[in-house]
């Protein structure tokens, strides 16, 4: 197991380019299974979760050609369906949360699919009900073996229908959309997720010949078509990385420019960081963050303590709440962080408390942060990364802290952030892999 050794307390400076969006990549790469023709996808991040999915597609018979460091050509014209019953599939699919995204395309193209219970972050329950209830509405039948933790799904005749999702799940919406594009008749999905990454998937499918309307809204209408063709697609920059770098600049009093952010796709994210007192400028399509000694958390109009909570898009993404929490530890003022979606995602705050932060963990979903206004610098400690987002939050804290920190289990961080140590070193960070 690898670790990062960080000597913190040093201001950083320079430019950094966000990677392609991990969450979009898992969706659009799975969508190549919907056609026999070639699909070219660029700006793909070189991270563990995405690489595992690409390897999984190759194992099932998809032709995969890497034409540039961030560009792949996929052709799913000869799928080995026997692979889905193999131990190799159970092992590889079970280690990757994103493997659930292949079910929708496989169902509608081949009439059946199998999938092991996916792995991923240990941040609480992550139900698959939205996926399977949507498939059932379209006419699929599934069985789950608790002993083998394996799903078998049959869908020999998917029919379009009206679907009301119980929750606006991004991956659930994406999976049902991919199943519906080749189903017979018209499907409407109400309470659909409408994140930019879901919009990107829908636009890509339309270029392949799908008929999806209502993109950007929570009501999608999908007219089933006979077949889809090939296309070219470029991923958006990762909004979670962009938010992480904004937080990094604020915590370390650094002057950083984040390049090519596609600002119009960031929604409420920039405004949320502004409410924490972080200054930035939009220069073309770059975000420039000046070095700032202090930043002050806003309050509500009546002067009461600010609450920042996650919500379905266009609300604030849950993946950035860990970053916001860390930033708040060195702000002036207090904030209540309300993580509604996952009941284990705030448990990493005990490490921040050990570093000297003032945080009250109210319950598994809420934490109150009392900002230190940088009057008391965090101190370096040894810690372990529990998941991708908490790991990066601890990394940001370590880069701002006094002395040496060691973060173990960095494989979790590298599931979502490509070459993060090398990119931070380029900004002047004192970080090495041990």
ROZA-428890 format. One record per residue (C-alpha): chain; x negated, y negated, z. Coordinates in steps of 0.05 Angstrom, whole numbers, plus 5000, padded with zeros to 4 digits. Layout:
N
> c_X_Y_Z
> A_X_Y_Z
...
This chain:
434
> c_X_Y_Z
> A_5000_5000_5000
> A_4972_4932_4980
> A_4975_4867_5019
> A_4962_4793_5008
> A_4913_4756_5052
> A_4929_4682_5053
> A_4892_4624_5084
> A_4945_4570_5088
> A_4951_4496_5101
> A_4921_4474_5035
> A_4958_4428_4986
> A_4966_4456_4916
> A_4967_4419_4850
> A_4981_4434_4777
> A_5031_4463_4728
> A_5067_4529_4731
> A_5112_4564_4680
> A_5170_4604_4707
> A_5176_4675_4682
> A_5236_4701_4643
> A_5297_4716_4686
> A_5294_4784_4720
> A_5369_4790_4730
> A_5384_4772_4657
> A_5330_4821_4633
> A_5363_4881_4668
> A_5429_4865_4633
> A_5406_4850_4562
> A_5355_4906_4560
> A_5411_4955_4579
> A_5454_4926_4523
> A_5406_4953_4470
> A_5440_5021_4482
> A_5503_4994_4448
> A_5473_4997_4378
> A_5431_5041_4333
> A_5398_4980_4303
> A_5336_4943_4327
> A_5342_4891_4382
> A_5284_4844_4396
> A_5280_4811_4465
> A_5228_4759_4484
> A_5207_4723_4548
> A_5212_4789_4586
> A_5178_4785_4654
> A_5122_4834_4669
> A_5151_4858_4736
> A_5162_4926_4767
> A_5238_4930_4762
> A_5240_4909_4689
> A_5182_4954_4670
> A_5216_5013_4704
> A_5279_5001_4663
> A_5240_4997_4598
> A_5204_5062_4616
> A_5271_5094_4633
> A_5299_5075_4564
> A_5238_5104_4531
> A_5247_5169_4569
> A_5318_5176_4545
> A_5297_5169_4472
> A_5299_5094_4458
> A_5243_5072_4412
> A_5204_5017_4448
> A_5152_4974_4414
> A_5116_4917_4450
> A_5099_4865_4397
> A_5073_4811_4445
> A_5059_4807_4520
> A_5131_4784_4533
> A_5167_4813_4472
> A_5195_4882_4459
> A_5233_4914_4401
> A_5283_4968_4421
> A_5320_5018_4377
> A_5369_5066_4410
> A_5384_5110_4349
> A_5366_5178_4378
> A_5386_5184_4452
> A_5370_5250_4487
> A_5432_5262_4529
> A_5402_5323_4562
> A_5354_5277_4598
> A_5410_5251_4642
> A_5414_5318_4678
> A_5339_5323_4690
> A_5302_5314_4756
> A_5260_5260_4723
> A_5322_5218_4710
> A_5348_5228_4781
> A_5281_5206_4809
> A_5269_5146_4763
> A_5341_5122_4761
> A_5348_5128_4836
> A_5288_5084_4849
> A_5316_5026_4808
> A_5376_4984_4827
> A_5383_4959_4755
> A_5393_5030_4728
> A_5468_5022_4742
> A_5470_4974_4681
> A_5460_5031_4631
> A_5527_5064_4650
> A_5574_5016_4612
> A_5536_5022_4546
> A_5528_5097_4552
> A_5602_5107_4569
> A_5630_5069_4510
> A_5579_5095_4459
> A_5576_5169_4479
> A_5639_5179_4521
> A_5601_5200_4584
> A_5546_5178_4630
> A_5509_5201_4692
> A_5472_5159_4743
> A_5438_5172_4809
> A_5456_5126_4866
> A_5411_5066_4851
> A_5357_5041_4899
> A_5330_4971_4907
> A_5327_4920_4963
> A_5344_4942_5034
> A_5387_4880_5047
> A_5452_4913_5067
> A_5509_4948_5031
> A_5512_4935_4956
> A_5576_4968_4933
> A_5585_4997_4863
> A_5661_4995_4869
> A_5668_4936_4820
> A_5632_4975_4766
> A_5671_5039_4773
> A_5739_5008_4785
> A_5729_4969_4721
> A_5710_5032_4683
> A_5771_5068_4712
> A_5817_5012_4687
> A_5788_5024_4617
> A_5805_5098_4623
> A_5741_5129_4652
> A_5741_5183_4705
> A_5683_5193_4752
> A_5659_5242_4805
> A_5609_5228_4860
> A_5567_5282_4892
> A_5548_5258_4962
> A_5499_5314_4972
> A_5460_5296_4909
> A_5478_5222_4910
> A_5496_5228_4836
> A_5553_5199_4794
> A_5584_5234_4733
> A_5630_5191_4690
> A_5674_5214_4632
> A_5703_5164_4583
> A_5720_5198_4517
> A_5774_5147_4498
> A_5764_5079_4530
> A_5823_5032_4518
> A_5825_4956_4527
> A_5866_4932_4586
> A_5877_4875_4636
> A_5827_4878_4693
> A_5826_4836_4757
> A_5759_4845_4791
> A_5761_4850_4867
> A_5696_4809_4870
> A_5661_4766_4819
> A_5602_4813_4815
> A_5550_4793_4763
> A_5526_4864_4748
> A_5596_4891_4754
> A_5623_4841_4704
> A_5565_4854_4657
> A_5575_4929_4659
> A_5650_4925_4646
> A_5638_4875_4589
> A_5589_4922_4556
> A_5639_4980_4562
> A_5696_4937_4535
> A_5661_4911_4472
> A_5668_4979_4437
> A_5733_5001_4471
> A_5797_5004_4430
> A_5842_4943_4436
> A_5835_4879_4477
> A_5808_4874_4548
> A_5816_4814_4594
> A_5772_4807_4655
> A_5797_4759_4708
> A_5754_4736_4766
> A_5694_4751_4721
> A_5626_4726_4742
> A_5603_4667_4699
> A_5529_4659_4718
> A_5484_4634_4662
> A_5454_4704_4656
> A_5523_4734_4644
> A_5535_4679_4592
> A_5470_4698_4559
> A_5492_4771_4555
> A_5559_4752_4524
> A_5526_4707_4472
> A_5477_4762_4454
> A_5533_4813_4446
> A_5572_4764_4401
> A_5511_4757_4357
> A_5511_4833_4352
> A_5583_4831_4327
> A_5624_4832_4392
> A_5685_4787_4400
> A_5681_4756_4469
> A_5716_4691_4485
> A_5722_4651_4550
> A_5646_4650_4561
> A_5627_4603_4619
> A_5696_4615_4651
> A_5721_4668_4699
> A_5770_4695_4648
> A_5738_4735_4592
> A_5776_4763_4533
> A_5743_4819_4494
> A_5769_4846_4428
> A_5740_4915_4417
> A_5701_4926_4353
> A_5679_4990_4317
> A_5604_4980_4323
> A_5549_4930_4339
> A_5487_4911_4301
> A_5418_4887_4319
> A_5397_4817_4341
> A_5341_4775_4371
> A_5348_4746_4441
> A_5305_4702_4487
> A_5313_4704_4563
> A_5325_4641_4603
> A_5271_4621_4653
> A_5283_4651_4722
> A_5322_4602_4765
> A_5301_4638_4828
> A_5228_4627_4811
> A_5242_4554_4796
> A_5275_4546_4864
> A_5218_4583_4897
> A_5166_4536_4867
> A_5206_4474_4888
> A_5205_4502_4959
> A_5131_4518_4954
> A_5115_4446_4934
> A_5155_4417_4992
> A_5126_4463_5045
> A_5053_4454_5024
> A_5057_4379_5009
> A_5037_4395_4937
> A_5044_4359_4871
> A_5071_4412_4823
> A_5103_4409_4754
> A_5148_4467_4736
> A_5150_4472_4660
> A_5207_4487_4612
> A_5261_4500_4664
> A_5323_4492_4619
> A_5351_4444_4671
> A_5422_4446_4644
> A_5427_4519_4665
> A_5407_4508_4738
> A_5476_4486_4761
> A_5479_4465_4834
> A_5408_4488_4851
> A_5372_4421_4842
> A_5425_4384_4881
> A_5419_4434_4939
> A_5345_4421_4944
> A_5358_4346_4941
> A_5404_4354_5002
> A_5344_4383_5039
> A_5308_4317_5024
> A_5261_4344_4970
> A_5244_4292_4917
> A_5234_4311_4844
> A_5238_4281_4775
> A_5262_4310_4710
> A_5210_4297_4657
> A_5236_4322_4591
> A_5253_4394_4610
> A_5201_4397_4665
> A_5213_4387_4740
> A_5158_4344_4773
> A_5154_4349_4849
> A_5108_4296_4880
> A_5068_4311_4943
> A_5111_4289_5002
> A_5094_4288_5076
> A_5165_4291_5101
> A_5234_4310_5076
> A_5299_4300_5114
> A_5360_4345_5112
> A_5425_4311_5094
> A_5488_4315_5137
> A_5561_4319_5119
> A_5598_4253_5111
> A_5622_4254_5183
> A_5551_4265_5208
> A_5559_4338_5226
> A_5505_4389_5212
> A_5497_4411_5139
> A_5517_4482_5121
> A_5487_4516_5060
> A_5524_4579_5039
> A_5521_4626_4980
> A_5579_4633_4932
> A_5595_4660_4863
> A_5572_4615_4806
> A_5577_4555_4801
> A_5564_4561_4876
> A_5494_4569_4905
> A_5460_4634_4889
> A_5447_4681_4949
> A_5378_4696_4921
> A_5354_4627_4941
> A_5381_4624_5012
> A_5318_4655_5040
> A_5277_4601_5006
> A_5322_4546_5032
> A_5317_4574_5103
> A_5240_4572_5101
> A_5239_4501_5072
> A_5285_4477_5128
> A_5236_4500_5182
> A_5191_4441_5165
> A_5244_4390_5148
> A_5271_4334_5192
> A_5340_4354_5217
> A_5379_4418_5223
> A_5419_4463_5177
> A_5464_4524_5183
> A_5448_4578_5132
> A_5507_4623_5118
> A_5490_4686_5079
> A_5558_4715_5063
> A_5541_4771_5016
> A_5488_4815_5049
> A_5487_4830_5124
> A_5412_4846_5129
> A_5382_4790_5087
> A_5368_4742_5145
> A_5332_4793_5189
> A_5264_4769_5165
> A_5272_4705_5207
> A_5239_4740_5266
> A_5173_4734_5228
> A_5184_4659_5218
> A_5199_4652_5293
> A_5133_4688_5307
> A_5100_4635_5263
> A_5129_4580_5306
> A_5194_4563_5270
> A_5255_4543_5310
> A_5312_4587_5285
> A_5373_4614_5320
> A_5399_4678_5287
> A_5473_4671_5304
> A_5494_4737_5274
> A_5473_4780_5213
> A_5502_4728_5166
> A_5485_4661_5198
> A_5422_4626_5222
> A_5413_4555_5248
> A_5346_4523_5232
> A_5320_4465_5273
> A_5269_4430_5230
> A_5200_4414_5258
> A_5189_4354_5212
> A_5118_4381_5202
> A_5099_4357_5272
> A_5083_4430_5290
> A_5049_4470_5235
> A_5069_4543_5227
> A_5014_4591_5246
> A_4989_4650_5206
> A_5008_4721_5228
> A_5011_4792_5201
> A_5078_4811_5171
> A_5113_4858_5122
> A_5156_4840_5062
> A_5225_4872_5071
> A_5253_4853_5003
> A_5237_4810_4942
> A_5266_4744_4965
> A_5246_4748_5038
> A_5177_4769_5015
> A_5168_4706_4973
> A_5197_4664_5029
> A_5145_4692_5077
> A_5091_4679_5025
> A_5112_4606_5020
> A_5111_4601_5096
> A_5041_4632_5098
> A_5015_4583_5046
> A_5038_4526_5090
> A_5014_4556_5156
> A_4951_4544_5195
> A_4900_4600_5191
> A_4904_4669_5161
> A_4966_4709_5145
> A_4971_4780_5119
> A_5033_4803_5083
> A_5040_4878_5073
> A_5087_4916_5026
> A_5076_4865_4971
> A_5103_4916_4921
> A_5171_4888_4941
> A_5150_4818_4920
> A_5121_4844_4855
> A_5188_4876_4837
> A_5212_4805_4821
> A_5151_4759_4811
> A_5099_4772_4758
> A_5025_4760_4774
> A_5046_4716_4832
> A_4978_4716_4865
> A_4941_4696_4800
> A_4991_4640_4785
> A_4985_4613_4856
> A_4909_4616_4853
> A_4913_4574_4790
> A_4947_4520_4832
> A_4892_4523_4884
> A_4920_4574_4934
> A_4873_4615_4976
> A_4904_4683_4967
> A_4874_4751_4952
> A_4899_4822_4945
> A_4872_4871_4997
